Amino acid sequence: MFLTISTTGTPERPATDLGFLLHKHPEKAQTFPTSHGTAHVFYPEASTERCTAALLLEVDPVALVRRGKGKGKGRGGAPDAARAQYVNDRPYAASSLLSVAMSTVFKSALSGTCRAMPERVEETLPLRIEVPVLPARGGAELVRKLFGPLGWSRVDAVAVPLDEQFPEWGDSRYVRLVLEGELRLADALRQLYVLLPVLDDAKHYWVSPDEVDKLLRAGEGWLADHPEQKLITSRYLARRWGLTRQAMERLELVRLAESDDLDVESIDNAVDESTDTEERPVPLAEQRRTAILAALSGAGASRVLDLGCGQGQLVQALLKEVRFTEIVGVDVSMRALTIASRRLKLDRMGERQAARVTLQQGSLTYTDKRLKGYDAAVLSEVIEHVDLPRLPALEYAVFGSARPRTVLVTTPNVEYNVRWETLPAGHVRHGDHRFEWTRAEFRNWAGKVAGRHGYGVEFVPVGPDDPEVGPPTQMAVFTMTTTDETEKEAKAA
């Protein structure tokens, strides 16, 4: 069972960075035990221009039978001939066994973490992935339907003949898969993790309810809008209807949430049953942007940073206001910046208008000289996407290094979550949220940040201010009270 991942590079961005992202050194051949065999990772080639990582899984067919479901069991669990449990395609054809090996060997890469090169994690790479033997129940056409909508520029699925010496026998159910395109490595690995067992239409282990969570984690960002979502979900969950229905319902919530700034308010708006004659509620995302624009206007800001700009919704709103003469959108994700550029139609924008806006890649947990000297900075629904241990780094990068005169921070109010009828109890509003704070927790954090960096802070409710649980979004308006010159004078004294 074999899989290769290749990329190309330049002296500035060497291809061997793949080793850092996979957490596997190109100069070493490494071996990892799995529950059904042994996984090997090695690099057939590793240079500045081109690097290839290979994953080879040696399956122990006896261990497979002893520990789980052998190939001799069909979808309904009925055994085939006894010898089929020991004589099968498992050692050669990519399947759920390879998915499990990937999750073990490339765990950090799948989760999108890399301490050595955090900025590279969010960058797209020119990837080429090859799977020599892939079982495909549905043939090459299904392979193309599954991988085609996921951003790959090339999806080659060539049927493997039953016997090359006897072409009249026809093709087998296996294909040779080649994928090429510009994707994040984590996204590519997650797609393979889900779709390998889907194409095989079988799993070597019992599918329990926690498989729903695994599917949603691996499918984040692509499965909710996939045209073959139902087939993928059903096959991945071994056609267990109860689990499939649960997964489909949660994916629908994700899809609706992502349609409006990743906010559950859009779910309620999307299912609103009011008639055309009734006044429709204003989406929370729109209310948030309105509150931000009002605060920026009140601060007299004209040069504004949108930190964590995502797909550019706020940048678009800022451009409509002539008082904002310079707008800079910053995000760590090149994919998000590409979408923002398309949303803003930068390639067709007039010269004068285009001079007002800049989109640039950057990590908010690192200081950046480009961000200094601005009137205001906005972190709209950003801090909750940052791991708590990394929050002090973001705090210093914004308040200690960039030091705009005004900083606006919005974040969900977790107390309000009980008012969302469509949000399951105990769930955060989006799967990528690392935390959601109460009003007291947010005020405590904001007060300490303001005190450490010479700012005053006021709090503004965004959305309906419920007398019991407060508003759905809470906003802190930081205003600088100590200038850099004042600080220097104080230190000198």
TORTORKOL-376734 format. One record per residue (C-alpha): x, z, y; residue number from 1. Coordinates in steps of 0.05 Angstrom, whole numbers, plus 5000, padded with zeros to 4 digits. Last residue first. Layout:
// TORTORKOL-376734
{pt {X; Z; Y}; NUM}
...
This chain:
// TORTORKOL-376734
{pt {5253; 5679; 6206}; 493}
{pt {5280; 5616; 6173}; 492}
{pt {5228; 5622; 6117}; 491}
{pt {5172; 5628; 6168}; 490}
{pt {5198; 5570; 6209}; 489}
{pt {5202; 5526; 6146}; 488}
{pt {5131; 5545; 6127}; 487}
{pt {5105; 5529; 6196}; 486}
{pt {5139; 5461; 6193}; 485}
{pt {5107; 5447; 6124}; 484}
{pt {5038; 5463; 6153}; 483}
{pt {5000; 5526; 6135}; 482}
{pt {4924; 5526; 6139}; 481}
{pt {4911; 5464; 6096}; 480}
{pt {4838; 5454; 6079}; 479}
{pt {4813; 5457; 6006}; 478}
{pt {4741; 5437; 5994}; 477}
{pt {4718; 5460; 5925}; 476}
{pt {4661; 5424; 5891}; 475}
{pt {4614; 5449; 5836}; 474}
{pt {4572; 5401; 5795}; 473}
{pt {4508; 5417; 5758}; 472}
{pt {4487; 5467; 5812}; 471}
{pt {4474; 5541; 5801}; 470}
{pt {4451; 5576; 5737}; 469}
{pt {4394; 5621; 5760}; 468}
{pt {4374; 5596; 5829}; 467}
{pt {4387; 5523; 5809}; 466}
{pt {4424; 5485; 5863}; 465}
{pt {4401; 5413; 5852}; 464}
{pt {4462; 5367; 5857}; 463}
{pt {4530; 5383; 5886}; 462}
{pt {4542; 5455; 5909}; 461}
{pt {4598; 5464; 5961}; 460}
{pt {4653; 5515; 5958}; 459}
{pt {4703; 5531; 6013}; 458}
{pt {4778; 5538; 6008}; 457}
{pt {4835; 5555; 6056}; 456}
{pt {4903; 5527; 6040}; 455}
{pt {4974; 5553; 6043}; 454}
{pt {5000; 5536; 5974}; 453}
{pt {4995; 5600; 5933}; 452}
{pt {4933; 5626; 5967}; 451}
{pt {4894; 5561; 5958}; 450}
{pt {4912; 5557; 5884}; 449}
{pt {4891; 5629; 5873}; 448}
{pt {4824; 5618; 5907}; 447}
{pt {4812; 5554; 5868}; 446}
{pt {4824; 5587; 5801}; 445}
{pt {4778; 5647; 5817}; 444}
{pt {4725; 5602; 5846}; 443}
{pt {4725; 5558; 5784}; 442}
{pt {4720; 5618; 5738}; 441}
{pt {4664; 5649; 5778}; 440}
{pt {4624; 5584; 5780}; 439}
{pt {4632; 5577; 5704}; 438}
{pt {4684; 5530; 5678}; 437}
{pt {4685; 5472; 5630}; 436}
{pt {4746; 5462; 5585}; 435}
{pt {4788; 5409; 5552}; 434}
{pt {4736; 5356; 5567}; 433}
{pt {4750; 5293; 5526}; 432}
{pt {4686; 5297; 5485}; 431}
{pt {4642; 5297; 5547}; 430}
{pt {4589; 5345; 5572}; 429}
{pt {4614; 5405; 5532}; 428}
{pt {4575; 5426; 5471}; 427}
{pt {4552; 5497; 5457}; 426}
{pt {4479; 5479; 5453}; 425}
{pt {4468; 5405; 5442}; 424}
{pt {4460; 5364; 5507}; 423}
{pt {4395; 5324; 5511}; 422}
{pt {4355; 5381; 5543}; 421}
{pt {4407; 5389; 5597}; 420}
{pt {4388; 5453; 5634}; 419}
{pt {4431; 5496; 5589}; 418}
{pt {4491; 5457; 5615}; 417}
{pt {4483; 5488; 5684}; 416}
{pt {4527; 5548; 5667}; 415}
{pt {4584; 5499; 5650}; 414}
{pt {4589; 5478; 5723}; 413}
{pt {4623; 5410; 5718}; 412}
{pt {4684; 5396; 5763}; 411}
{pt {4696; 5371; 5834}; 410}
{pt {4761; 5380; 5872}; 409}
{pt {4769; 5358; 5945}; 408}
{pt {4837; 5366; 5978}; 407}
{pt {4848; 5363; 6053}; 406}
{pt {4913; 5362; 6093}; 405}
{pt {4949; 5326; 6036}; 404}
{pt {5005; 5366; 6004}; 403}
{pt {5038; 5315; 5957}; 402}
{pt {5088; 5367; 5930}; 401}
{pt {5057; 5436; 5927}; 400}
{pt {4982; 5421; 5929}; 399}
{pt {4980; 5357; 5887}; 398}
{pt {5041; 5360; 5841}; 397}
{pt {5040; 5436; 5841}; 396}
{pt {4968; 5441; 5817}; 395}
{pt {4978; 5385; 5766}; 394}
{pt {5037; 5424; 5736}; 393}
{pt {4996; 5488; 5737}; 392}
{pt {4940; 5451; 5698}; 391}
{pt {4986; 5430; 5641}; 390}
{pt {4975; 5495; 5600}; 389}
{pt {4899; 5485; 5610}; 388}
{pt {4899; 5415; 5580}; 387}
{pt {4874; 5366; 5632}; 386}
{pt {4807; 5330; 5626}; 385}
{pt {4771; 5388; 5661}; 384}
{pt {4816; 5376; 5722}; 383}
{pt {4791; 5305; 5734}; 382}
{pt {4717; 5305; 5751}; 381}
{pt {4732; 5281; 5822}; 380}
{pt {4803; 5298; 5844}; 379}
{pt {4802; 5274; 5916}; 378}
{pt {4861; 5274; 5963}; 377}
{pt {4860; 5276; 6038}; 376}
{pt {4899; 5258; 6101}; 375}
{pt {4958; 5227; 6064}; 374}
{pt {5032; 5240; 6076}; 373}
{pt {5059; 5246; 6006}; 372}
{pt {5030; 5209; 5946}; 371}
{pt {5087; 5158; 5937}; 370}
{pt {5136; 5216; 5928}; 369}
{pt {5106; 5231; 5860}; 368}
{pt {5108; 5299; 5827}; 367}
{pt {5086; 5298; 5754}; 366}
{pt {5022; 5327; 5725}; 365}
{pt {4980; 5275; 5760}; 364}
{pt {5010; 5219; 5719}; 363}
{pt {5017; 5153; 5755}; 362}
{pt {4993; 5081; 5755}; 361}
{pt {4976; 5048; 5821}; 360}
{pt {4915; 5017; 5853}; 359}
{pt {4921; 5001; 5927}; 358}
{pt {4865; 4989; 5978}; 357}
{pt {4862; 4975; 6053}; 356}
{pt {4905; 4912; 6053}; 355}
{pt {4854; 4880; 6006}; 354}
{pt {4801; 4885; 6060}; 353}
{pt {4844; 4848; 6111}; 352}
{pt {4866; 4795; 6060}; 351}
{pt {4797; 4781; 6033}; 350}
{pt {4781; 4803; 5962}; 349}
{pt {4780; 4751; 5906}; 348}
{pt {4836; 4779; 5863}; 347}
{pt {4815; 4850; 5881}; 346}
{pt {4746; 4841; 5852}; 345}
{pt {4733; 4916; 5860}; 344}
{pt {4703; 4921; 5790}; 343}
{pt {4758; 4877; 5762}; 342}
{pt {4812; 4919; 5793}; 341}
{pt {4777; 4982; 5768}; 340}
{pt {4776; 4953; 5697}; 339}
{pt {4850; 4940; 5701}; 338}
{pt {4862; 5009; 5729}; 337}
{pt {4824; 5040; 5670}; 336}
{pt {4865; 5000; 5620}; 335}
{pt {4929; 5020; 5656}; 334}
{pt {4911; 5093; 5644}; 333}
{pt {4950; 5145; 5683}; 332}
{pt {4906; 5136; 5745}; 331}
{pt {4917; 5132; 5819}; 330}
{pt {4871; 5099; 5870}; 329}
{pt {4899; 5092; 5941}; 328}
{pt {4853; 5081; 6000}; 327}
{pt {4877; 5065; 6070}; 326}
{pt {4834; 5054; 6131}; 325}
{pt {4775; 5098; 6111}; 324}
{pt {4732; 5095; 6174}; 323}
{pt {4705; 5027; 6151}; 322}
{pt {4662; 5058; 6096}; 321}
{pt {4646; 5008; 6041}; 320}
{pt {4717; 5015; 6014}; 319}
{pt {4705; 5088; 5999}; 318}
{pt {4646; 5072; 5953}; 317}
{pt {4689; 5023; 5913}; 316}
{pt {4746; 5074; 5909}; 315}
{pt {4695; 5124; 5882}; 314}
{pt {4672; 5077; 5826}; 313}
{pt {4744; 5054; 5810}; 312}
{pt {4747; 5054; 5734}; 311}
{pt {4786; 5119; 5730}; 310}
{pt {4807; 5144; 5798}; 309}
{pt {4847; 5202; 5770}; 308}
{pt {4872; 5218; 5840}; 307}
{pt {4832; 5182; 5894}; 306}
{pt {4880; 5187; 5953}; 305}
{pt {4853; 5179; 6023}; 304}
{pt {4879; 5155; 6091}; 303}
{pt {4823; 5162; 6143}; 302}
{pt {4805; 5235; 6138}; 301}
{pt {4765; 5268; 6194}; 300}
{pt {4751; 5329; 6151}; 299}
{pt {4676; 5321; 6161}; 298}
{pt {4682; 5249; 6139}; 297}
{pt {4719; 5269; 6076}; 296}
{pt {4666; 5322; 6061}; 295}
{pt {4609; 5272; 6071}; 294}
{pt {4643; 5220; 6027}; 293}
{pt {4653; 5272; 5972}; 292}
{pt {4580; 5295; 5975}; 291}
{pt {4556; 5222; 5970}; 290}
{pt {4603; 5210; 5911}; 289}
{pt {4574; 5270; 5876}; 288}
{pt {4503; 5250; 5889}; 287}
{pt {4518; 5182; 5859}; 286}
{pt {4548; 5213; 5797}; 285}
{pt {4488; 5259; 5793}; 284}
{pt {4441; 5200; 5788}; 283}
{pt {4386; 5200; 5842}; 282}
{pt {4319; 5216; 5811}; 281}
{pt {4267; 5160; 5808}; 280}
{pt {4210; 5163; 5857}; 279}
{pt {4145; 5147; 5822}; 278}
{pt {4111; 5080; 5830}; 277}
{pt {4155; 5047; 5777}; 276}
{pt {4131; 5099; 5727}; 275}
{pt {4171; 5160; 5706}; 274}
{pt {4193; 5162; 5634}; 273}
{pt {4265; 5180; 5647}; 272}
{pt {4306; 5163; 5586}; 271}
{pt {4365; 5132; 5624}; 270}
{pt {4360; 5183; 5680}; 269}
{pt {4365; 5241; 5631}; 268}
{pt {4425; 5209; 5598}; 267}
{pt {4455; 5192; 5665}; 266}
{pt {4460; 5266; 5682}; 265}
{pt {4505; 5273; 5621}; 264}
{pt {4564; 5248; 5661}; 263}
{pt {4619; 5200; 5638}; 262}
{pt {4616; 5164; 5705}; 261}
{pt {4550; 5131; 5691}; 260}
{pt {4548; 5086; 5629}; 259}
{pt {4595; 5133; 5593}; 258}
{pt {4539; 5184; 5585}; 257}
{pt {4491; 5133; 5556}; 256}
{pt {4542; 5110; 5505}; 255}
{pt {4562; 5181; 5488}; 254}
{pt {4490; 5203; 5477}; 253}
{pt {4479; 5141; 5434}; 252}
{pt {4541; 5159; 5393}; 251}
{pt {4512; 5228; 5380}; 250}
{pt {4447; 5198; 5354}; 249}
{pt {4485; 5148; 5310}; 248}
{pt {4528; 5204; 5281}; 247}
{pt {4468; 5246; 5262}; 246}
{pt {4433; 5186; 5232}; 245}
{pt {4495; 5169; 5190}; 244}
{pt {4502; 5241; 5167}; 243}
{pt {4430; 5243; 5142}; 242}
{pt {4435; 5172; 5113}; 241}
{pt {4496; 5184; 5070}; 240}
{pt {4519; 5112; 5065}; 239}
{pt {4591; 5131; 5050}; 238}
{pt {4600; 5160; 5119}; 237}
{pt {4648; 5105; 5139}; 236}
{pt {4600; 5054; 5110}; 235}
{pt {4540; 5077; 5151}; 234}
{pt {4579; 5086; 5216}; 233}
{pt {4613; 5019; 5212}; 232}
{pt {4549; 4983; 5194}; 231}
{pt {4510; 5016; 5250}; 230}
{pt {4565; 5005; 5302}; 229}
{pt {4572; 4931; 5288}; 228}
{pt {4562; 4910; 5361}; 227}
{pt {4612; 4964; 5383}; 226}
{pt {4590; 5002; 5445}; 225}
{pt {4593; 5073; 5419}; 224}
{pt {4652; 5055; 5373}; 223}
{pt {4703; 5038; 5427}; 222}
{pt {4723; 5095; 5473}; 221}
{pt {4721; 5151; 5422}; 220}
{pt {4717; 5123; 5351}; 219}
{pt {4772; 5167; 5323}; 218}
{pt {4740; 5230; 5351}; 217}
{pt {4669; 5207; 5333}; 216}
{pt {4689; 5190; 5262}; 215}
{pt {4725; 5256; 5251}; 214}
{pt {4666; 5294; 5278}; 213}
{pt {4619; 5258; 5230}; 212}
{pt {4668; 5270; 5173}; 211}
{pt {4656; 5345; 5184}; 210}
{pt {4589; 5336; 5147}; 209}
{pt {4625; 5323; 5080}; 208}
{pt {4645; 5257; 5049}; 207}
{pt {4676; 5271; 4981}; 206}
{pt {4743; 5236; 4972}; 205}
{pt {4769; 5168; 4951}; 204}
{pt {4725; 5131; 4999}; 203}
{pt {4691; 5064; 4990}; 202}
{pt {4667; 5005; 5031}; 201}
{pt {4737; 4975; 5031}; 200}
{pt {4722; 4946; 5100}; 199}
{pt {4696; 5014; 5124}; 198}
{pt {4755; 5050; 5092}; 197}
{pt {4804; 5009; 5134}; 196}
{pt {4759; 5009; 5195}; 195}
{pt {4762; 5082; 5216}; 194}
{pt {4837; 5096; 5213}; 193}
{pt {4852; 5025; 5234}; 192}
{pt {4813; 5034; 5299}; 191}
{pt {4846; 5100; 5311}; 190}
{pt {4915; 5070; 5302}; 189}
{pt {4901; 5014; 5352}; 188}
{pt {4873; 5063; 5404}; 187}
{pt {4933; 5110; 5397}; 186}
{pt {4981; 5051; 5406}; 185}
{pt {4948; 5031; 5471}; 184}
{pt {4929; 4957; 5467}; 183}
{pt {4957; 4889; 5486}; 182}
{pt {4943; 4843; 5428}; 181}
{pt {4960; 4819; 5358}; 180}
{pt {4926; 4835; 5292}; 179}
{pt {4946; 4804; 5225}; 178}
{pt {4905; 4818; 5162}; 177}
{pt {4918; 4789; 5093}; 176}
{pt {4851; 4789; 5057}; 175}
{pt {4823; 4816; 4992}; 174}
{pt {4756; 4801; 4959}; 173}
{pt {4790; 4748; 4917}; 172}
{pt {4787; 4674; 4931}; 171}
{pt {4769; 4617; 4884}; 170}
{pt {4784; 4605; 4811}; 169}
{pt {4795; 4532; 4827}; 168}
{pt {4859; 4553; 4861}; 167}
{pt {4891; 4567; 4793}; 166}
{pt {4966; 4577; 4805}; 165}
{pt {4952; 4617; 4868}; 164}
{pt {4910; 4666; 4828}; 163}
{pt {4852; 4705; 4856}; 162}
{pt {4866; 4675; 4924}; 161}
{pt {4880; 4722; 4984}; 160}
{pt {4832; 4707; 5041}; 159}
{pt {4865; 4701; 5110}; 158}
{pt {4842; 4749; 5164}; 157}
{pt {4875; 4733; 5230}; 156}
{pt {4851; 4771; 5291}; 155}
{pt {4888; 4750; 5354}; 154}
{pt {4876; 4772; 5426}; 153}
{pt {4855; 4841; 5403}; 152}
{pt {4811; 4878; 5452}; 151}
{pt {4764; 4914; 5405}; 150}
{pt {4708; 4863; 5400}; 149}
{pt {4745; 4820; 5348}; 148}
{pt {4765; 4878; 5301}; 147}
{pt {4698; 4888; 5266}; 146}
{pt {4669; 4818; 5271}; 145}
{pt {4736; 4787; 5250}; 144}
{pt {4740; 4831; 5188}; 143}
{pt {4668; 4813; 5173}; 142}
{pt {4685; 4739; 5174}; 141}
{pt {4745; 4750; 5128}; 140}
{pt {4700; 4775; 5072}; 139}
{pt {4641; 4821; 5071}; 138}
{pt {4672; 4873; 5025}; 137}
{pt {4742; 4867; 5052}; 136}
{pt {4800; 4898; 5012}; 135}
{pt {4864; 4892; 5053}; 134}
{pt {4929; 4867; 5024}; 133}
{pt {4986; 4848; 5070}; 132}
{pt {4966; 4893; 5128}; 131}
{pt {5002; 4870; 5191}; 130}
{pt {4999; 4899; 5261}; 129}
{pt {5028; 4864; 5322}; 128}
{pt {5027; 4902; 5387}; 127}
{pt {5045; 4884; 5459}; 126}
{pt {5038; 4955; 5486}; 125}
{pt {4986; 4985; 5532}; 124}
{pt {5007; 5046; 5571}; 123}
{pt {4971; 5112; 5564}; 122}
{pt {5022; 5142; 5515}; 121}
{pt {5080; 5114; 5555}; 120}
{pt {5071; 5164; 5612}; 119}
{pt {5077; 5223; 5563}; 118}
{pt {5146; 5200; 5540}; 117}
{pt {5183; 5259; 5507}; 116}
{pt {5121; 5302; 5501}; 115}
{pt {5081; 5248; 5465}; 114}
{pt {5007; 5257; 5452}; 113}
{pt {4954; 5204; 5439}; 112}
{pt {4917; 5241; 5383}; 111}
{pt {4933; 5184; 5334}; 110}
{pt {5006; 5185; 5355}; 109}
{pt {5010; 5260; 5343}; 108}
{pt {4981; 5254; 5273}; 107}
{pt {5023; 5194; 5252}; 106}
{pt {5044; 5219; 5183}; 105}
{pt {4982; 5258; 5164}; 104}
{pt {4928; 5216; 5198}; 103}
{pt {4964; 5153; 5174}; 102}
{pt {4965; 5179; 5102}; 101}
{pt {4891; 5194; 5106}; 100}
{pt {4878; 5123; 5131}; 99}
{pt {4922; 5095; 5075}; 98}
{pt {4881; 5131; 5023}; 97}
{pt {4818; 5107; 5057}; 96}
{pt {4838; 5036; 5038}; 95}
{pt {4896; 4987; 5040}; 94}
{pt {4904; 4951; 4973}; 93}
{pt {4966; 4960; 4929}; 92}
{pt {4967; 5028; 4894}; 91}
{pt {4891; 5034; 4895}; 90}
{pt {4877; 4966; 4863}; 89}
{pt {4856; 4994; 4795}; 88}
{pt {4879; 5014; 4726}; 87}
{pt {4874; 5090; 4720}; 86}
{pt {4801; 5103; 4737}; 85}
{pt {4784; 5034; 4712}; 84}
{pt {4805; 5056; 4642}; 83}
{pt {4742; 5097; 4635}; 82}
{pt {4696; 5037; 4645}; 81}
{pt {4654; 5047; 4706}; 80}
{pt {4629; 5115; 4727}; 79}
{pt {4564; 5123; 4767}; 78}
{pt {4577; 5154; 4836}; 77}
{pt {4525; 5114; 4874}; 76}
{pt {4577; 5076; 4913}; 75}
{pt {4618; 5060; 4852}; 74}
{pt {4663; 5104; 4812}; 73}
{pt {4722; 5075; 4773}; 72}
{pt {4764; 5073; 4835}; 71}
{pt {4776; 5147; 4826}; 70}
{pt {4739; 5201; 4864}; 69}
{pt {4780; 5262; 4877}; 68}
{pt {4838; 5307; 4857}; 67}
{pt {4848; 5291; 4783}; 66}
{pt {4832; 5217; 4788}; 65}
{pt {4877; 5206; 4849}; 64}
{pt {4932; 5249; 4818}; 63}
{pt {4932; 5203; 4758}; 62}
{pt {4934; 5141; 4803}; 61}
{pt {4996; 5167; 4841}; 60}
{pt {4997; 5125; 4903}; 59}
{pt {5061; 5102; 4937}; 58}
{pt {5044; 5093; 5011}; 57}
{pt {5091; 5050; 5053}; 56}
{pt {5086; 5056; 5129}; 55}
{pt {5131; 5007; 5167}; 54}
{pt {5154; 5011; 5239}; 53}
{pt {5178; 4947; 5273}; 52}
{pt {5218; 4942; 5338}; 51}
{pt {5235; 4882; 5381}; 50}
{pt {5274; 4869; 5445}; 49}
{pt {5311; 4935; 5453}; 48}
{pt {5326; 4937; 5378}; 47}
{pt {5296; 4967; 5315}; 46}
{pt {5282; 4926; 5253}; 45}
{pt {5259; 4943; 5182}; 44}
{pt {5241; 5013; 5209}; 43}
{pt {5221; 5066; 5158}; 42}
{pt {5163; 5112; 5142}; 41}
{pt {5149; 5131; 5069}; 40}
{pt {5085; 5164; 5043}; 39}
{pt {5083; 5197; 4975}; 38}
{pt {5023; 5205; 4928}; 37}
{pt {4951; 5229; 4925}; 36}
{pt {4952; 5295; 4964}; 35}
{pt {5006; 5269; 5009}; 34}
{pt {5081; 5283; 5010}; 33}
{pt {5122; 5255; 5068}; 32}
{pt {5185; 5214; 5065}; 31}
{pt {5229; 5192; 5123}; 30}
{pt {5277; 5134; 5131}; 29}
{pt {5319; 5149; 5193}; 28}
{pt {5350; 5107; 5248}; 27}
{pt {5282; 5089; 5279}; 26}
{pt {5265; 5162; 5290}; 25}
{pt {5192; 5179; 5277}; 24}
{pt {5148; 5213; 5330}; 23}
{pt {5103; 5151; 5331}; 22}
{pt {5106; 5147; 5407}; 21}
{pt {5180; 5164; 5408}; 20}
{pt {5196; 5111; 5355}; 19}
{pt {5155; 5059; 5391}; 18}
{pt {5201; 5071; 5450}; 17}
{pt {5247; 5026; 5408}; 16}
{pt {5215; 4966; 5442}; 15}
{pt {5254; 4981; 5505}; 14}
{pt {5216; 4987; 5571}; 13}
{pt {5269; 4975; 5625}; 12}
{pt {5315; 4935; 5578}; 11}
{pt {5253; 4897; 5555}; 10}
{pt {5205; 4905; 5497}; 9}
{pt {5169; 4878; 5437}; 8}
{pt {5123; 4913; 5388}; 7}
{pt {5112; 4917; 5313}; 6}
{pt {5068; 4960; 5268}; 5}
{pt {5073; 4949; 5193}; 4}
{pt {5026; 4971; 5137}; 3}
{pt {5035; 4975; 5062}; 2}
{pt {5000; 5000; 5000}; 1}
